[in-house]
Amino acid sequence: MNNWKKYSRSVCIALAFSIAAVMSVPADEILPPTGPGMTAEQQSLAANTAGTQSISKTPSRLPSLGGTYTTSVQESGASGASSSGTSVALPTGTAGEMSMPEQPEIAAQGAVLYDATNNRFLFEKNGDTHFYPASITKLMTALLVAENCSLDETVTFSASAVTNLESGAVTLQVKAGDQFSVKDCMYGLLLKSANEIANGLAEHVAGSVSAFADLMNAKAASLGCTNTHFVNPNGLNNSQHYTSARDMALIASAAFSNSTVRQIAGTLNYDFPATSSVPTVRRLTMGHKMLNPANAEYYEGIVGGKTGYTSLAGNTLVTCAERNGVRLIAVILKSSQTHYSDTKKLLDYGFEVVQAQNTAASQTQSSVSQGPGALSGDSADSFSQTAPGVGISSQPGGGFGSNVQATVSSGRWIQTGNEWQFLKADGTYAAGECLKIDGKIYCFKSDGWMARDWNLIDGVWYYFSESGAMAASQWIQTGGYWYYVDANGSLFTGGTTPDGYKVDDNGVWIQ
């Protein structure tokens, strides 16, 4: 029976901790004055019988920090620092008033909107799900060709390049033995989306389609893609050829950062040269309708894009647009004729978000808001409570910053609804990193939003309060269980805490 109780508790612990990673924990549940779930009498008894501190089974370390920042500012027209001390530079009336634009309803099965300028994802729908990409694959093909070839090289097409195609695949009727420049082939690849052109370029670069696919996969991995696998350069149907919306955004960002790809993918028309088999010059037209001002789908600011379609992939679309120095990339996967309307919704939403944040950041700072840390009206974080046998906890003196860069930079908090971002002095948003800001550690997700609650960072669990600041040397209650984070903020597991309480291998206090 005791073994069953232990097993049941372990299952509950694991479930509770998994839920904790994605659910908010109200500040008033962090810790009562008498310790983790104990009356004053029980605490006194436990203090007399507590064990000696031991080492945690999991590593104790600070999260890797990307820098040290201060948000101390001067009030407009003032000669000294603001009376609030370490306040953040938010404009008057911004906090709590600037609302996030409503997220769009996207019909496609997979979609993301990526802010390439600030390296953050503004929207995602099934962002990491595997989908068939179809011809948007050719953005990766074009990128590798641009990186490995000069445009005046000659591509000679083999029999395998022009015949290794499925029925109905788009072609330029290239025959074995035909020769074209890499430049001609690149326009045939991105404007006409010719599949035998993709094969010929792949063989020209790597010797074979399979060897080129290896280059594609290596490049994808180097860009941070984790849900992508390519087996051909054109995107024709294959069960082992897939990507995700998030990965495709990273690939597209790299492709449109290449000047050659960017120029070709943003061209409306190109004259493809004649051959003996097709003795007339063919006028190629960009298939992406949002680039052409003559089309109803035209969208101002389009840098370039690529369309795709197969029976299994449905409609796929990648679009890069730039306005006011901010570049957005929209990816649509598995759509049924909604790819253009979905893309317009995403881009409209993204530019509205950027505009709202830029407006807030640029307004005159006639007064100072205290940012995400000023939730309870005092200087203590909302998660700072009394641990067993200890007074009010505070951030450990000198504990933070041991791996922080020595240079102190400036920045400011930006609030959108109830969410916060940190804008650095160089104009970029903190994303996918942890920073020491005004003496406290904050972490930011890959989309740029400030982290809260439990987060797993480099294999270690950390807890971030509602204010965003990382907890340290404190007890935290989640899902009815008590956990202890040490002086470095790391979850303490499988030992006796500094204040004498035993926790199991999951970090749960053993009552």
N, C-alpha and C positions, 0 to 999 in steps of 0.2 A: 504493500500500500504506500509506504514511504517513497519507494522508487517511482510509483505512478505519480505521486504528488510532485516529485522533483522533475519528472518528464513533462508533466502538464505545465509546471511553472516555466520551464525552459522554452516550451513552445509559445507560451503567452508572452514571455520576455522578447523572443525574437520577433513575434508579430507586433508587439507594442513598439519596439524600436524601429521596425520598418515603417510603421505608420508615422512615427515621430519625425522621420526624415522629410515628410511632405506635409505635415499638419502643423498649424500654429498652436502654441501653448500659451494660454493667457498668463499675464505676468503674475497674477495673484496665486497661481498654482506652483510657483517656483520653489518656495521654501517657507514654512511657518517658523516663528521664532524659536520653537522648541526642537527643531531638527527634523529629520526625515520620518514623518509619520509617528512621532513619539510624543507622549506627554512629558511634562517636566520631571515627573517621578521616574518614568521609564528612562529618560535621558540620563538622569543622575546615576541610576543603576548601571546603565550601559557604559558610562564614562569610567566606572570603577572596574569594569570587566573587559574593557576594550583591549584589542591586541596591539602589538607593536607594528609600526608602519613597515610595509614591505614594498617591493618594486612592482609596478604595474606590468602585466604580461604584454600589453600593447605598447608600442613606442610612445615616448613622451617627447614631443617636439612642437615648436611653433610651426604654423603653416608657412610655407615659403613666401616671403614678402617681396613685392615689386618696388617698394620705395616708401619714403616717409614724406608725409604731406601736412601742411597746416592750412586751416581755413580762416585764421584770424584776419580780420579786415578792419579798415577804418571807415567810420560813418562818413557819408558825403559831407564835405566841407569841414570835417573835424581834423584836428592836428594830431590826435592820439588814437590809440586802439579803441575799439568799441568796448563799452563797459561790460559787455557780456563775456569778455575774454575770448575763449576759443569758439566763436560763433561762425556760422557758415554764411557765405555770400549769396543769400537769396533776396530777390527784390521784394519791396513792400507789397503785401497783399498776395504774394504768390503762394505761400504755404497753405495747403488745404483748398485753394481756389482753382488752380489750373487742373482741369480734368483731362484724363486720357481720352483721345479720340476713340470712338467705339470700334472694336475690332470687326473686320468684315466677315460676312458669311461666305465661305469658299465652297463651291460645289465639287471641285476636284477631290480625289481621294487623298492626295498628298500635295503639300505646298509649304514653302517657307518664304519669308522676306528677310533678306540679309542686308544690313547696313555695312557695306564693305569699307567705308571711310572710317567708321568707329569700331569695326570688328565686333558686331553684336547682331543677334537675331531678334527682329522685332515681331515676328509672327511665325508660327509653325502649326501645321496640321499633319499628324503622322510623319513628323520630320525625319525619323530614323527608320521608317518602314522600308522594306525592299520593294522596288518597283522596276518594271522594264523601262529603260530610258528612251528607246527608239533613237532617232537621229540626233538628239541633243548630245549623244555620245561623241559626235563629230567635233564638238568644242575641245574635248581632250585630244582628239586626233590632230586638230589644227594647232593646238598649243605645242605638242611634241614636234610637229613638223617645223613650226616657226623657230623652235629652240635648237633644232638639229640640222636645218638646211638653209641655204641661201635661195632666194626666190628665182634666180636665174639657172639653177640646176635643172637638168633634164630627167624626166621620169619616163622610163620605157615600160609599157604595160605588158605583163605576162598573160598567158592563157588562163592561169588560175585566178588572176586578179579580176578578169572580166567575166569569168564563168562561175565563180564561187558565190553565187547570189541566189536568193529565194525567188520564187515566182512573183511577179508584180513589183519587184523592187525598182525604185527610181534609178535611171541611168542616163548617161550622155551618149550611149551607143558607141562607147570606145571599144576598139577591137585590139586583139593581141598584136603587139608590134607597134602600135601607135605611140607617138612621143609628144609630150607636152612639157612646158616649164613648170616648175613648182608653183610659180605664181598663178598660172592658168588653172592648175589643179586645185589650188586653195580656193579660188573663186567658184570652181565647179563643186567643190566640197561644201562650202558654206551657203552659197546662193541657190544652186540647183539641188543640193543634198544628194549628189550622185554617189551611189554605193560602190561602183567599181573604181571610182576615183579614190575613195577612202582606202580600198584594198591596194591600189597601186602606190599610193603615198606610204602606206604601212610597209610594203615590201621595199620601197626605195630607202626608207629610214633604217629598217631593222633586218631586212633580208627575207622576212616571212611575216605573215599575219600573226602567227602565234608568238613569235619573238617580239613583235610590236605590242601585242596584248600584255606581255610581261612588262614592257616599258610603261604602258598605261597604268598598270596596277602599282608599279613602283612609284610613279608620279603621284597617283592618288593617295598613297600612303604618306608620301612626303608632305602633302598638303593637309594632312590631318583627317583624311577620309577613313571611316571605320566600317561602313556598310556598303562598300562598292566592290564589284568584281567585274572586270571586262574580259571578253574572249574574242572580240572583233573590233575593228576600227569604225564600223558604220552604225551599229545599234540594231542590226537585224535580229529577229527573235532567237533567243537561246536561253535555256533555263539557268545557265550559269553566268548570264550577262545581266547585271542588275546594279542599281544604285539607290540612294535615298535622296530626298529633297535637300536635306542639310548638306550632304556630301556634294551634290551637284552645284550648290551655291558656292562652295569653296573652290570647286573646279572652274566654275564660270568666273569667279573673282580673279583667279590666276590667269585665265584666258584673256579677259578684258583688260588686264594689266599689261598684256603684251601688245605693243604698238602695231605689229603686223596683223595679229588676229583682230584687234579692235578696228583697224581700218577696213579690213575685208568684211567683217561681220556687220559693219555699219554702212556698206555700199548698197545702193539700190539696183544698179544695173552693171553688167559687164559683158563684153563681146568675147565669146569663147571661140578660139580659132577653128578653121575648117580642117578636115582630114580627108584622106582618100575615100574613106567609107561614108563620111558626111561632108560633102564638098562645099557647104555653105557656112558662113559665120553665124553662130547662134547667139541671140541676145538673152543672157541670163538675167532673171529678175529675183530680187530678194523675196523669199517666201514669208518672212515675218512681217505681218501686215501693219504692225504698230510703228514701223520705221517710215512708211511712205505717207507724206502729207495728203496724197490723193485718196487715201483709204479712210473709211469711216472709223477704223480702229486706231488711227494715228494718235500717238501720245507724245507730247512735247518733252524733249530732253532725252530721248532714247539714244543710247550709245551704240547698241547692237543687240543681237539676239539670235536664237536658233529654234526652229520648229522641229517637231518629231511626230511620227505616227506609225504604229503597226497595229495589227489586230489584237495583240496581247497588251501592248503599252497604252492603247488609246491615244488621245492627244496629249503631247508633252510640249512644254514651252519654257525656254529660259530667256529672260529679258533683263538687260542692264540699262538703267536710266540714271541721269545725273542732273541735279538742280542745285544751284547755290553752293557748289563745292561738295555736295554730299552724293555719293554713289550708292544706289540701291540695286539689289539683284533679286528678282522674283523668279521662283521656280514652281512650275505646275506639273504634276505627274498624275497619270491615270484620270484624264478628264474626258468628258463626253460633250465636246463642242462648247465648253464654257471656258476654254483656256485663255481667250482674250479678255473676256469680262472679268474673270477671276484675277488676271494679272493687273488690269486697271484698278480694281478694288484694292489690291495689295499696295500698288505704288501710291495711289491716292492716300491710303492710310499711313504709309511710311513717311511721306513728305509732310503730312499733317503733324505727325509725332515730332519730327525733326524741327518743324517750324515752331511748334508750341514750346519745345525745350529751348530753342535758340532765343525765342522772345523772352522767356523767363530769365535766361542767363544774361541778356543784354540790357535789361531794364535798369534804370538808375537805382543804386543801392542807398536810398535815403534812410533806411533802417535795416536792421539785421535780424534774420530769423535764425533759430538755433538748430535747424536741421533735424535729422532723424533721431538724435540722442535726446532731444528735449521733449520727452513725452509726459513725464510726471511732474515737471515743474521744478525739479531739484537737480543737483549735479550727479546724484547716484544713478546708475543704470537700474532699469526696472527689474532686472534679474538679480541684483545684489541683495542677498538675504542672509539671515543668520544660519551658519552651519552648526552642527552639534558641538556644544561646548566652546563656541567661538563667537566673537562679536560680529558687527556688521562687516561683511567682506568688502574688499576693494580690489582694484587691479593690482597685481603684485609689483611692488616697486622694483624697477630694473629688470623685471622678467621679460617684458616685451622689448623688441628691437635688437636682440642679440644677433639676428641675421638680417637686419635692415640696412639698406644703403645709407651712408653717412649724409649724403646730400639731402637737404630738406627743401621740398618743392611746394608750390602753392596750388590750390584747387578750390572747388566749390561744390556744394551739394545742390542737386536739382531734384525737385519733387514733382511727380506726376500722379495725381490722385493720392493713394496711400503708399506708393512705391517711390524709391529713391535711387538716384544714380550719382556718380561722382565725376565731375568734369575737371580734367587736369588743365594745367596752364597752357599746354600745347594744343588744346582744343579737342583732344580725344577723350572718350569716356573709359573709365576703368572697366575691364571686362575679362573674365576668366583669370582673375588674380586677387591677391589679398594685399591690402595696404595698411600702413600705420598712419592714422589720421588723427591729429590732435591728441596723440598719446594712446589711442585705442586702436585695436585691430578690427578691420572690416574686410569682408570678402565679397566679391562680385561674381555673379554667374556669367556664363559665356555671352548672354544677351545683354549684359550691362546692368542688370537690376541687382540691388543689394540683397545679400543672402540673409535669411532669418532661420531660426530653429536649428535642428540637427542637420549637419552637412558632412559628408564623407570626402575628405581632401587628402589625396595621396596616401590612402589606406588608413587614415586616422579620423575618428569622429570628433567634431567640434560643435559647440552650441553657440548660436548667435541670438541675442535677445531681440525683442520686438524693435528695439532701437537700432539693431544691427551690430552692436559692439560684441566682440567675442567674450564669452564668460571664462573665468579662470578662478581656481581655488574655491569652487562653489559646488553646492549640491543643487541638483535640478530634478524636478518631478515630471515624468512623462508617462501618460497612460497608467497611472497608479503605481509606478515604480520609481525608485530614487536612483539617480546616477551622480557620480562625482567627476568633475573635470579638474585637472591638476593645475599647477602654476603656469604651465605652457598652454593651457586650454584643452589638452588632450583628454579624452575619456579614459578614466582609470579602470582597469579590469584585473580580475584574478588576484586580488591581494588585499592588504589593509591600508586604508587611506591615511593621510597624515593626521587626521583627527581620531583615528582609532576604530574605524568601522570596516568590516569585511564586505567585499563585493565579489560577485562570481565572475566567470569568464566573459559574461555578456555585459559586465559593468553594473549589474543590479545589486543594490544593498541587500545582504542576507540578513533577514530579520530573525 
